């Protein structure tokens, strides 16, 4: 069997990457035990790689009224809608690890409304889908619904930042034809 390409675009050799890019990739390898394809694909353009990592860290790594599992849930729901297999697989692995539930991410990807989520989480996913499909129609009623589920203005901004960033990620992974790493399918099972 031939080795699958990581991306439609050339992937730089590791020793040819800028030092800071190599350090970031090695940190992921140490944490996960492998190098995710997304990183090597984006290393084709180091400035964009750096910006991607910085924004990912800004929206995913900060303290928030959203749990780590809820952040992953948002990504999975709209990524499945967008047909981004890479993001569904990779963030599905993280959600399984965060929740200890070996099937939750597939349920969210197939139909978050039937996945056993709380009313708050369904409202969050509904808002994520609205941002994904019809962002110009976001209005004060959306904020009222989310506040009614105990979400603060900062929490709502966090939802919007995560969903907006990962909509970009979905489109880049589709454009680049980055396939999920096989390791993601077994994580958290």
Secondary structure by P-SEA (a helix, b strand, c coil): ccccccccccccccccccaaaaaaaaaaaaacccccaaaaaacccaaaaaaaaaaaaaaccccccccaaaaaaaaaaaaaaaccaaaaaaaaaaaaaacccccaaaaaaaccccccccaaaaaaaaaaaaaacccccccaaaaaaaaaacccaaaaaaaaaaaaaaaaaaaaaaaaccccccccccccc
